[in-house]
């Protein structure tokens, strides 16, 4: 519900607009702490898709929360997308769904290569400093917080707890977990700090 400066719209509003633009017609929003704030905004906003809200009476963890929300999917026998609530991104979900289908995966996660928030120093083998690089791309891919799940994935989620510590490792061992690298030029940002909000607003303006 944090507003992107200059837009008058909270993060979830931008997420729902993106999902609708990608052809999504129904969304289930899982609420917890301060659920009424989220529900009130969803009820008053002019939304581009149908939204169902579910409220956890007690914290179920990320995996348990996903399973709880999945029980309200309008078409549980079809693949479905999921996204974390604190990211702002734009890329083709259709391409990600095709990637997921081609690999016959039970779950596919989007992979981002974020910029390191600190400058890097490049040296040679003798320890001489060669260059300074401001905010270089990370050498590692990270979980971007956007997913495609096959219908059978829901049954593998824990009733309570974190699927990234249980379900995902199991699927990785079975080679049923796929990773979709975000295409070159795709926009992705995690909104974790006030600085992230400011930077996101600048990027939107550009």
LINQUI-V531708 format. One record per residue. N is the residue number from 0. RES is the residue in three letters. D_LAST is the distance of its C-alpha to the last C-alpha in Angstrom with 1 decimal. Layout:
n=N res=RES d_last=D_LAST
n=N res=RES d_last=D_LAST
This chain:
n=0 res=UNK d_last=22.9
n=1 res=UNK d_last=20.5
n=2 res=UNK d_last=17.9
n=3 res=UNK d_last=14.2
n=4 res=UNK d_last=13.7
n=5 res=UNK d_last=12.5
n=6 res=UNK d_last=13.3
n=7 res=UNK d_last=17.0
n=8 res=UNK d_last=17.3
n=9 res=UNK d_last=18.8
n=10 res=UNK d_last=17.9
n=11 res=UNK d_last=20.7
n=12 res=UNK d_last=19.4
n=13 res=UNK d_last=16.2
n=14 res=UNK d_last=18.7
n=15 res=UNK d_last=21.1
n=16 res=UNK d_last=18.7
n=17 res=UNK d_last=17.7
n=18 res=UNK d_last=21.5
n=19 res=UNK d_last=22.5
n=20 res=UNK d_last=20.1
n=21 res=UNK d_last=21.9
n=22 res=UNK d_last=25.2
n=23 res=UNK d_last=26.3
n=24 res=UNK d_last=28.7
n=25 res=UNK d_last=30.1
n=26 res=UNK d_last=28.9
n=27 res=UNK d_last=31.1
n=28 res=UNK d_last=29.6
n=29 res=UNK d_last=31.7
n=30 res=UNK d_last=32.1
n=31 res=UNK d_last=33.9
n=32 res=UNK d_last=33.7
n=33 res=UNK d_last=32.9
n=34 res=UNK d_last=32.9
n=35 res=UNK d_last=33.7
n=36 res=UNK d_last=30.3
n=37 res=UNK d_last=28.6
n=38 res=UNK d_last=31.2
n=39 res=UNK d_last=31.0
n=40 res=UNK d_last=27.3
n=41 res=UNK d_last=27.7
n=42 res=UNK d_last=30.7
n=43 res=UNK d_last=29.0
n=44 res=UNK d_last=25.6
n=45 res=UNK d_last=25.3
n=46 res=UNK d_last=24.8
n=47 res=UNK d_last=24.1
n=48 res=UNK d_last=26.9
n=49 res=UNK d_last=30.1
n=50 res=UNK d_last=30.1
n=51 res=UNK d_last=33.1
n=52 res=UNK d_last=33.2
n=53 res=UNK d_last=35.6
n=54 res=UNK d_last=36.5
n=55 res=UNK d_last=38.1
n=56 res=UNK d_last=41.1
n=57 res=UNK d_last=41.0
n=58 res=UNK d_last=38.5
n=59 res=UNK d_last=39.0
n=60 res=UNK d_last=36.6
n=61 res=UNK d_last=33.8
n=62 res=UNK d_last=36.2
n=63 res=UNK d_last=38.4
n=64 res=UNK d_last=35.6
n=65 res=UNK d_last=34.3
n=66 res=UNK d_last=37.9
n=67 res=UNK d_last=38.4
n=68 res=UNK d_last=35.3
n=69 res=UNK d_last=36.3
n=70 res=UNK d_last=39.6
n=71 res=UNK d_last=37.8
n=72 res=UNK d_last=36.0
n=73 res=UNK d_last=37.1
n=74 res=UNK d_last=37.9
n=75 res=UNK d_last=38.9
n=76 res=UNK d_last=40.4
n=77 res=UNK d_last=37.1
n=78 res=UNK d_last=34.4
n=79 res=UNK d_last=31.6
n=80 res=UNK d_last=28.2
n=81 res=UNK d_last=27.6
n=82 res=UNK d_last=24.6
n=83 res=UNK d_last=24.5
n=84 res=UNK d_last=23.4
n=85 res=UNK d_last=21.1
n=86 res=UNK d_last=18.5
n=87 res=UNK d_last=15.3
n=88 res=UNK d_last=14.9
n=89 res=UNK d_last=14.4
n=90 res=UNK d_last=17.1
n=91 res=UNK d_last=20.2
n=92 res=UNK d_last=22.9
n=93 res=UNK d_last=25.3
n=94 res=UNK d_last=25.1
n=95 res=UNK d_last=25.8
n=96 res=UNK d_last=28.7
n=97 res=UNK d_last=30.1
n=98 res=UNK d_last=30.0
n=99 res=UNK d_last=31.7
n=100 res=UNK d_last=34.4
n=101 res=UNK d_last=35.1
n=102 res=UNK d_last=35.9
n=103 res=UNK d_last=38.1
n=104 res=UNK d_last=36.5
n=105 res=UNK d_last=37.2
n=106 res=UNK d_last=33.8
n=107 res=UNK d_last=30.6
n=108 res=UNK d_last=27.8
n=109 res=UNK d_last=24.3
n=110 res=UNK d_last=23.9
n=111 res=UNK d_last=20.8
n=112 res=UNK d_last=20.7
n=113 res=UNK d_last=18.7
n=114 res=UNK d_last=18.1
n=115 res=UNK d_last=21.0
n=116 res=UNK d_last=20.1
n=117 res=UNK d_last=22.5
n=118 res=UNK d_last=23.0
n=119 res=UNK d_last=25.5
n=120 res=UNK d_last=28.5
n=121 res=UNK d_last=29.9
n=122 res=UNK d_last=33.7
n=123 res=UNK d_last=36.5
n=124 res=UNK d_last=39.7
n=125 res=UNK d_last=41.4
n=126 res=UNK d_last=38.9
n=127 res=UNK d_last=37.4
n=128 res=UNK d_last=33.8
n=129 res=UNK d_last=31.9
n=130 res=UNK d_last=28.3
n=131 res=UNK d_last=25.7
n=132 res=UNK d_last=22.6
n=133 res=UNK d_last=19.8
n=134 res=UNK d_last=18.7
n=135 res=UNK d_last=20.2
n=136 res=UNK d_last=20.1
n=137 res=UNK d_last=23.0
n=138 res=UNK d_last=26.1
n=139 res=UNK d_last=26.7
n=140 res=UNK d_last=25.3
n=141 res=UNK d_last=25.2
n=142 res=UNK d_last=25.7
n=143 res=UNK d_last=22.3
n=144 res=UNK d_last=24.0
n=145 res=UNK d_last=24.0
n=146 res=UNK d_last=27.3
n=147 res=UNK d_last=29.5
n=148 res=UNK d_last=33.1
n=149 res=UNK d_last=36.3
n=150 res=UNK d_last=38.6
n=151 res=UNK d_last=41.1
n=152 res=UNK d_last=38.6
n=153 res=UNK d_last=39.1
n=154 res=UNK d_last=42.8
n=155 res=UNK d_last=41.9
n=156 res=UNK d_last=39.9
n=157 res=UNK d_last=41.8
n=158 res=UNK d_last=42.9
n=159 res=UNK d_last=41.6
n=160 res=UNK d_last=39.7
n=161 res=UNK d_last=36.9
n=162 res=UNK d_last=36.6
n=163 res=UNK d_last=34.8
n=164 res=UNK d_last=38.1
n=165 res=UNK d_last=40.4
n=166 res=UNK d_last=39.3
n=167 res=UNK d_last=36.6
n=168 res=UNK d_last=39.0
n=169 res=UNK d_last=41.7
n=170 res=UNK d_last=39.6
n=171 res=UNK d_last=38.5
n=172 res=UNK d_last=42.2
n=173 res=UNK d_last=43.0
n=174 res=UNK d_last=40.1
n=175 res=UNK d_last=38.8
n=176 res=UNK d_last=35.4
n=177 res=UNK d_last=32.6
n=178 res=UNK d_last=29.3
n=179 res=UNK d_last=26.4
n=180 res=UNK d_last=23.9
n=181 res=UNK d_last=20.3
n=182 res=UNK d_last=19.4
n=183 res=UNK d_last=17.6
n=184 res=UNK d_last=13.8
n=185 res=UNK d_last=14.3
n=186 res=UNK d_last=12.1
n=187 res=UNK d_last=14.5
n=188 res=UNK d_last=14.8
n=189 res=UNK d_last=18.0
n=190 res=UNK d_last=17.9
n=191 res=UNK d_last=20.9
n=192 res=UNK d_last=20.4
n=193 res=UNK d_last=18.9
n=194 res=UNK d_last=16.8
n=195 res=UNK d_last=15.4
n=196 res=UNK d_last=14.4
n=197 res=UNK d_last=12.8
n=198 res=UNK d_last=10.8
n=199 res=UNK d_last=9.9
n=200 res=UNK d_last=8.8
n=201 res=UNK d_last=6.4
n=202 res=UNK d_last=5.1
n=203 res=UNK d_last=5.4
n=204 res=UNK d_last=3.8
n=205 res=UNK d_last=0.0
